[in-house]
Amino acid sequence: MSLSQGRAYLAIPGPSTMPDRVLAAMHRPAPNIYEGDIELLAARVTDGLRRVACSTSHVAIYISNGHGAWEAALTNIFSPGDKALGLVTGRFGNLWARNAGMMGIDVQRLDFGIKSPVDPAQVEQALREDTGHKIKAVLLTHVDTATSVCNDIPAVRAAIDAAGHPALLMVDSIAALGCDVFRMDDWGVDVMVGASQKGLMVPPGLGFVWFSEKANQVSKSAGLKTPYWDWQPRAFPEMVYQYFGGTSPTHHLFGLDESLKMILDEEGLEHIWARHATLARTVWAAFDAWGQAGDIKLNLANPAHRAHSVTAARIGGGGAQRLRSWLETEAGVTLGIGLGMAEPGTPEANDFLRVAHMGHVNAHMTLGALATMEAGMQALGIPHGSGALDAAAAEIAKG
Ligand SMILES: *Cc1c(COP(=O)(O)O)cnc(C)c1O
């Protein structure tokens, strides 16, 4: 008997669960887009975005998803033929580097595989070898949502500085912002990209680029810039329409305004970071117990390398795929697919899944997802160790 009726839980790493308050805030007529409240709203949201990034940087908002924000960041920094150093720790770093290459940027890649974070020593070495300082920027993914690797941004910044290299540090924090600790200014990040549908808890449709004054100066000579993606009018608008390069994303702004209020003024960033850390440990504890007597394993052995917003794991023998299907049809929970962990179409591709614990998620949601996973393993006869739910509950009890 299916027990999936009731409120469904989409536990995938974006779109994340949206607060009802955010959805309700969007449920209203469109405002005047030329003047009045919209100007205050745009300014307030921009200010909130700065605060979420712990930054005083400039902010450009795009009607796009994360892929668009990637491209926005690249077009404003590079000219055709410029060099970039692309650091790859999974599918997302790989795609950002690939897209940069397709745009005519000469990308040198350092690939760290799918089970390790960036090694800062290798970054330092690559930059030292660039004696002519041709590399204009380093592209780094904060949390690679496919592998759930969380990279150490300050360590990469330190490596750039140790090499005495002037390259800008460009960070994709799409899957970490509002979940894992991120401090743009303290960490010396020059450009950062984000999107609405992950830790910011708003429907997909907005992409954001934060940029330092140093990056702003570099952008003045960027040859890849096009009118729509140019961040100048968006960050320094004289008219409201310039914020958005045309019609405002009115309803997304209402939603974002509400979510920023919840994040910054109600729960607070520090508490949000701590909540995500606890929920992540809860998920890890369950997997560790399951793995005691089954072919079940977290992707990353070292907890210090793991994201707090999403967890990638393996359940062998096609167990991951079977469990995902069971959860969706029998229990109303949708887990994330494995991304880039095995060749698509091979049997191994069915061995990977991801559990998101990103954004508007609390203890009962994470415990509920884990408990239904346990039920699914029992129902499907997937061998697993015992005590996972006790271990998960103990993490929540610790707080
Ligand atoms: C989701 C995600 C993207 C892509 O965002 P889309 O909105 O799907 O285009 C890029 N980078 C990271 C790290 C992500 O998690």
PDBQT file of the ligand as one rigid body, heavy atoms in Angstrom, charges set to zero:
ROOT
HETATM    1  C1  LIG A 401      22.534  24.075  -8.795  1.00  0.00    +0.000 C 
HETATM    2  C2  LIG A 401      23.939  24.465  -9.049  1.00  0.00    +0.000 A 
HETATM    3  C3  LIG A 401      24.346  25.098 -10.231  1.00  0.00    +0.000 A 
HETATM    4  C4  LIG A 401      23.428  25.293 -11.381  1.00  0.00    +0.000 C 
HETATM    5  O1  LIG A 401      22.325  26.009 -11.072  1.00  0.00    +0.000 OA
HETATM    6  P1  LIG A 401      21.050  25.951 -12.044  1.00  0.00    +0.000 P 
HETATM    7  O2  LIG A 401      20.124  26.867 -11.363  1.00  0.00    +0.000 OA
HETATM    8  O3  LIG A 401      20.610  24.533 -12.089  1.00  0.00    +0.000 OA
HETATM    9  O4  LIG A 401      21.480  26.460 -13.375  1.00  0.00    +0.000 OA
HETATM   10  C5  LIG A 401      25.650  25.485 -10.345  1.00  0.00    +0.000 A 
HETATM   11  N1  LIG A 401      26.536  25.272  -9.378  1.00  0.00    +0.000 NA
HETATM   12  C6  LIG A 401      26.205  24.651  -8.238  1.00  0.00    +0.000 A 
HETATM   13  C7  LIG A 401      27.251  24.423  -7.203  1.00  0.00    +0.000 C 
HETATM   14  C8  LIG A 401      24.900  24.215  -8.045  1.00  0.00    +0.000 A 
HETATM   15  O5  LIG A 401      24.555  23.576  -6.921  1.00  0.00    +0.000 OA
ENDROOT
TORSDOF 0
